[in-house]
């Protein structure tokens, strides 16, 4: 389970260092990372095992036409990247351009994957959610207790 927010820099070669504590455990294996475009303009980072599970669920739940559109619009631009010994991955410039990322990036943990954002876009996105009601931790805990009882 991934959570938290981390600031990183992107070097001239498009390399980004992932937070070592997120990828160090080896389960799942982050040695290979899938980078996928997402709206609002950000990038999704998946370990290969989780990415294959996402594709498997998509294949099971979509008919041929929906699956074709999904593969053309989402998967066609997906890019595999390997982590080097310094936990750096290389992101192709077209994907960085999609997310409007230049020299700085914000990594956000999102349950089973990571999101990569331009820091300004991330801040604006968070501000746009100010009016959205989010359950508190205590509300979620109470709901879970009722579920188990």
N, C-alpha and C positions, 0 to 999 in steps of 0.2 A: 504494500500500500504506500503510495507516494503522496507527500504533502509538502507544503512549504514554498517559499519564494526565494530565489537565488539570483543575484546579479553576476553576470559574466561578461567578458570581452571576447570579441571575435578578432582573430588576427588577419593579416593580409591574405592568407591562404584559405580563409573561410573556416578555420578551426576553432572549435569551442570546447572548453574543458567542462565535463559534467561533474557535478558534486560527487566526490569520491564515496561519501557515505551512502549515497543512493544506489550506486552501481557496484559497490565493493563486495556485497554478500555472495554474489555468484548465483543466487536464486531469486529471480530469474537471471539468466546469463545476458549481460549487457555488452558482451564483446562485439556483437553486431547489432546495429541500431537501424530501424526503418524510420525515415523522415518523410512525413506526409503533409501536404498542404491542407489548411483548414480555414473556413471563415469563422469569426472575423479574421482579418489577415494575421494568422499565426501559423506555427508549424507544430505538428504532433510528433513526438518521439516515442517509439515502441521498441521494447526488446523483441527479438525475432520470434520467440515462442508466443508472446502475447499477440503480436501482429498476425501470426498464422492462425491463432484462435479467432481473431476479429474477422479475418478473411473467411474462415470456415463457417462462422455464424452468418456472415453475409450471404454466402453461397446457399446455406440452408433456408434462409428466410426470404430470399428474393426470387422472383420468377426470372426467366431468361432476359426479358427486356429490361427490368430494373437492374439486374446483375450486370448487364452489358453497359448501361449508363454509369453505374457505380465504378466498374472497372475503367471505363474511359475517363471519367471525370475525377476520380479520387486516386485510383491505383496507378494510372498511367504516369503520374509525376512522382510517385513514391521513389525514394532513393535509399539504397542500403549504404551504410557507413560502418566502418570498423573502428573500435576504440584502440588507440595506441597505448603504450605503457604508461603515458601520462594522463590517461582517461580523456584524451582529446578525440573528437570526431570531426570530420570534414563535411561541411554542408555546401552543396553546389550554389553558385551565385544566383541562378534563377529562383531557387527556393528562398534564399535570403531576401531577394528582391520582393517576392510575394508577401513576405512577412514584414517588409520595410525595415529589415535589420541591417545596420551598417557596422558599427564598431562595438555596440553594447547590446546585450540581450538580457531578458528576464526569463528564467526557467521557473515554471510553476508545476508543482506536483498535482496530479489529477487522478487519484485512485490507482488505475492500472497503467498509466502512461504519464509522460511529461509534456508540457506545452512550452513552446519557445516563442517569446513575444518581443517586439520592439518595446522598450520600457515606457515610452510616452503613450503608445497605443494601449499598453496594459493599464496604465493609470486612467486613461480616458474610458476604457472599458469598465473598470471598477466603478468609476464615477457614474456611468450610465446605469449601474445596478443599484444605486442608492435607494430607489423607490421599490425595489423588488424585496418581498418579504422572504426571509431566510429563517428556517427553524433554528432555535438555539440548541446547544449541546444537551441541555437538560430536557428539552422537549423530545429530542431524538432518543434520549435514554429512557424517559418515561414510556414512550411508544414501544421501545424494545422490551421493556419489562412487562408491559401488558401483553405483548406478543408471546413471551415465554411463559407467562403465568397461566 
